[in-house]
């Protein structure tokens, strides 16, 4: 399994990498600093994309639209975000994201969410 995680915050990237490594020994993990970096990857090689929402230049919604509408990416895209006020989860899921993980990340919830898609 190959997963891509994109987040503009270095600490979040390190934390997610470490959690995924602990949870899924055989998982190949690719980390990107920006949505633009994601577009330079071989997208079809990924099984799941985990994306922050609030990023500069291109946010998670714009990345989702680019992947789904312009690049025909048909695999799960899961939002991993600090947007956690009433209505945020619903807005993210209505946009089309397959799932939603709020920050701070609960490692058990992360594992359960990813297992739904593998």
Rosetta blueprint (number, residue, H / E / L):
1 X L
2 X E
3 X E
4 X E
5 X E
6 X E
7 X L
8 X L
9 X L
10 X H
11 X H
12 X H
13 X H
14 X H
15 X H
16 X H
17 X H
18 X H
19 X H
20 X H
21 X H
22 X H
23 X H
24 X L
25 X L
26 X L
27 X L
28 X E
29 X E
30 X E
31 X E
32 X E
33 X L
34 X L
35 X H
36 X H
37 X H
38 X H
39 X L
40 X L
41 X L
42 X L
43 X H
44 X H
45 X H
46 X L
47 X L
48 X E
49 X E
50 X E
51 X E
52 X L
53 X L
54 X L
55 X L
56 X L
57 X L
58 X L
59 X L
60 X H
61 X H
62 X H
63 X H
64 X H
65 X H
66 X H
67 X H
68 X H
69 X H
70 X H
71 X L
72 X L
73 X L
74 X L
75 X L
76 X E
77 X E
78 X E
79 X E
80 X E
81 X E
82 X L
83 X L
84 X L
85 X L
86 X L
87 X L
88 X H
89 X H
90 X H
91 X H
92 X H
93 X H
94 X H
95 X H
96 X L
97 X L
98 X L
99 X E
100 X E
101 X E
102 X E
103 X L
104 X L
105 X L
106 X L
107 X H
108 X H
109 X H
110 X H
111 X H
112 X H
113 X H
114 X H
115 X H
116 X L
117 X L
118 X L
